[in-house]
């Protein structure tokens, strides 16, 4: 106790701040949900094709089949027959080859000509835009994630950026490709990325190398599981005033909790952020996608803009991650 406290009295708690209701809830939430993640730190540094990065030239070994936008933008004329839906490309790696399996015509990287389209009613296919890649050998080890290989993310440059709002795992307007084996022999890598030469809505304005910092975080208040958790924790910390639902409690009680558990930024692992709702909250089909595979936030310092200050996330089911199967990845982005 300080000198003035001795003179005037420091109170029964020795001058320490009394633990609030929010403090008690935050302590339990952090104890129950804190997990490691890799913070992504963009840097204006020179990159090699195999480095972790956003934008620029992706890692493309010889024979790599560059992914195209498979979304059907065809406008159906009245009285015409709609084209039959096709199977979504899976781009799951064949064992040990380092190459994706592709079920639809694509573009061979290094060839500027578009592949011939079998269905004349469809528009000419456009190459997807390279969003970024993670070299797991460069990243701090995270439980469940690979320790080697390169994971790539491609999206459409159209206004929706390849997002199918009815089916966020439909990899027609985006693609996630895993290269299990990596070569650093530049003579065996392709260096030309197909392009349409047209302006589009792509969220990146340049290339940035991705550096990593290992950190930890508690579940964010945006996560679709958070309200259920908060109700349990509230009742645990208020045993004499338990409630069946959160709407029975004055919102001001939770203000500090929500404020402490909001975290934007770029990361692998951990918990997501959104500007709108977590899409998993209202779609039970995707509630098993609980692993945050990659999050890229708007960042004016590094030329990243998802619409009006939005954020992009990719999620995967834990079992799929363990099998290195990225064909069912959930893609989402939203903005204000």
N, C-alpha and C positions, 0 to 999 in steps of 0.2 A: 504494500500500500504506500502511496506517495506521501510527502510531507503534509500537503493540504488535506489529504484524506484522513491522516491521523488526527489533525486538528478538528476538522468539521465532521468527520465520520464518513466511512466509505460504504455504508450499507451492509446488509447481511451477506451479500454475495461477493464481497471483496472488490467491488467495482466492476465485476465481469458482466458482460451483456447477457441478459436472460435469454435462454434458448426459446425461439418462437415456434409456433406451429409449423410454419414453412421450413424452418431449420430441421425440425424432427423428420418431416416428410422427405426433404431433400437427402438427408443422411441415409435413410432406408433405401430410397430409389438408387442412390449411388452405390450402396453396398450390393444391391441386387442386380444391377444392370451394367456396371462399368466394364468396358472391354477395350482392348487395344485396337488401334487403327493406324494407318499410314497417312499422315498429312502430305498432300502434294503441293510442292512449292515451285511454281513456274519461274523459269529464269531465261533471260535473253542471252543464251549461250549457244555455241556451235554444237551440233549434234551429229552423230553417226546414224546410219539407218537402223541400227539395233537398239539405240538408246530409248529410254522412256521419254515421251514427248506428246505434245498436242500440236496438230498441224504439221506442215512440212511434208517430207518424203517418208512414207511408211517402210517398214521392213518387208521386202518382196524378194524371196528367193527365186531362182530360175524356175520358170514354169508356173509361177503364181498366177492364179485366175482372179483378176480384179473384179470385185463385186459390183453389180449394177442394181439400179432401182427397179424392183419387180412389181411395184404398185401399179394397179390398173387404173390409169387416169382417163380411159376411153369414155367419151360421152356417147351414150346409146341413143340412136335415133328412134323416133316413135315407130313402132311396128317391126323393128329389127330384132334379131335374136342376140341376146347378151352372150358375150364370150364365156366359155366354161371356166370355172375357177381352177387354178393350177395349184399343185402342191408347193408350199413355201420352201425355199431352199434352206437346207439345214446347216451347211458349212461346218459340220463336225469333222474334226481331223480324222483321217484314216490312220490306223495304228502305225506309228513310227515313220510315216512319210513326210510329216511336216506340211502337208497340203490339204486343203479342204475338199470335201465332197460337194459338188455343185450339181443340182438337178435341172437347172435352167441355163439357157445360153447366157454367157457373160462376156467380159472383155478380157483379152489376154494383156496383162500389163506390158507396156513397151510398144503396143500396137495401137496407133491412134484411130484406126478404123473401128466402127461399131460392128459387133457381130450381127449377122443376118437374123432377123426376127421371123420366127416361123408363122406367127399369126399376123396377117397383114392388117387386121382391124386395130391392132394395138399401136400405140405411139412408139417412136424410136426410143430405145432404152438409153438412159443416161447413167454414166458411172456415178456411184455414190461418192460422197466426199469423205476424206480421211479425217476423222475427229481426233484420234489419239491412240497411243499404245503404251502398255506397261510391260517392262522387262522385269520379270520377277526376280532375276538374279541381282538386280540393282536395288530392289525394295527390301525394307526390313521384314523379317519373317513374321507372318501372321498365321494364326491357327486356321487350318483348313485350306489355305491358299497355296498354289504351287510355289516351289522354290526356284524354278527355272522355267524358261519358255517366255514367249511374247504373246500378250493378249491385245488384240486390236479392235477398235470400234469405228465403224463407218456409218454415216447417216445420209439421208437424202438432203439435197439443197433446196427442195421445194418448200413452200410456206409452212407446211406441217412438220418439216424436218424429219419425215419418215415415220412419224408417230401415228399408229392406228388406234384411235380412241376406243374402238370396240374390242380390239384384241392387241394389247400392248406387248405380247410375245411374238407377234407375227413379223418375222424377219424378211419382209419384202421391201420395206422402206428403210431398213437399217440392217446391219450385219455385225456379228461378233465372231471373230476368227482367232483361234489359238494355234500358234506355231510351237509345237512341243520341243523341237530341236532347232537350235539357232546357229547359224554360221556367221562369222565376222570376216569372211573372205569376200571383199568387195567385188572381185571378179565373178562371183557367183550370185550377185544381187542385181536386180533390175533397178533402174534409176528414173524411169519415166512414168509419171502418173497420168492416166487418161483424164481428159477434161472436156467439158462442153464449150468452154470459152465464153460462157454467158454468166451474167451476174445473177446471184440467187440470195437466199435468206440464210446462208451458212453463218453460224455464230462466231467463227474465229476470223481474225484479221491478219494472223501471221503464225509463225512457228515459235514454240517455247519448249525448252528442255524441262523435264519434270525431275526435280530432286525430291527427296523424301525425308520426313522426320517422324519417328515413331512416337505416338502419344496415346492417351486413353480418354474415354468419354463415357458419360452415362447416357441412357436413352433420351433422345430429344422429345420435346413435347409434340412434335409433328408426327411421330411414329404412330401407326394405326393401333398399336397395342398399348399406347400410353394411358388412355383414359381408363381402361380396365385396371391397369397397374395403379393409377392414382387413386381410384376408388378403394382398392384393397389397402393401400398405404394410409389413406385418410382414416379408414375404419380401424386400422391397427393403432394409429396414434391418437384416436379419439374413441376409446372403447365405451365411454359413457354417452356418446352421441353418434352412434353408427347410423348410416343412411343407406338406402337401397340403390340410389343413383346420385351422381354428382350434382344434378340440378336442384337437389335439396339443400345444397350448401351455398352460402353467399360467395359469388365469384371472386370477391376481393381476397378471400382466404387463400386462393390459389395463384394470385397475381405474381407473387415472388417466386413461386415454384416454376411457373411457366417462363418467367424472365430468365431464370438461372439455367434453364434447359433448352435454350434456343441456340443453335450452332450451325452457321452456314459454312462455306468454304469448300475446298477441293479435297477429296480423300478416297481411300480404299479401305473398306471395312468400317466398323463403327455404325453410326446411325444416320439416317438421312435428314435433309431439310427440304421444305417445299414452300412455295408462295401461296398455293391453294391447298386442297386436301390431299392426303396420302391416297392414291388411287386404290390401294389394297383395302382401305377401310370399307368400301362399298362394293367390292368385287371379290367374292369368296374364292374364285378360281385362281387368284394370284396371291392368296394369303400365305402360301408356303414359300414364297420368294422373300426370305427373311435376311439374306446376306447382301449387304451393299457392296456390289462389285466395283463400282466406279461412280464418283460424283464429281461433276464439273459445274461450278457456280459462275454466275456473271462476275466479271472482274475487269473493270475499265483499265486498270494499270497494265493488264496483259492482253487486252484486245478481245475479251470474251463477252458476248452479249446474247443471252437467250431471251429474245423479245424484250419486254420491258422489265429488265433486272430480274430475270428468271433463273432457274437452276435445272440441271439435267441429272438424272439418276439411272443407273443400271442395277438390277437386282437378279439374284439367282437362288434357286433352291439349294440347301446344303448338300443334299445327296448328289445333285448334278455337279456341283463344284468338286465334290470328292471324286467323281468319275471323269472330271475334266470335260464334261459335256455342256457346251455353251449354246446349244441349239434352242433352248427354251428360255433364254434370258428375257427379263422384263425391262422394257425401255420406257422412260417417262421424262417429259420436261413440262414445266409450266412457268407462268410469269404473271405479273400484276396486270 
